[in-house]
Amino acid sequence: MSYAIIGFGNVGRALARAFARKGIEVFVATTRDPESFASDAAAIGSEIIPKTLSEAVKADIIFWLSASSRTRRSRGRCPPGRERPSSTR
């Protein structure tokens, strides 16, 4: 059985640490080049293997931990062409 974590932010790293503690190999991927986060993955453990998205989605079980576009907009990281939602509360 193969595992992949898509998203390597705070939650993705925490999940990767849990896999490493159990000695379970897991692929990690983001929209970035795997080399850009390879040292962070290695710091967690040798079980954490950086991959491209196209490689990671071939795993048997995938944990998708990417923030939604609504979350990004609310944090002020709105994609180009989108407006930040106004507060209604």
Summary of the structure (lengths in Angstrom):
residues: 89
radius of gyration: 15.0
end to end distance: 45.7
largest distance: 46.4
contacts: 229
relative contact order: 0.23
helix: 36%
strand: 17%
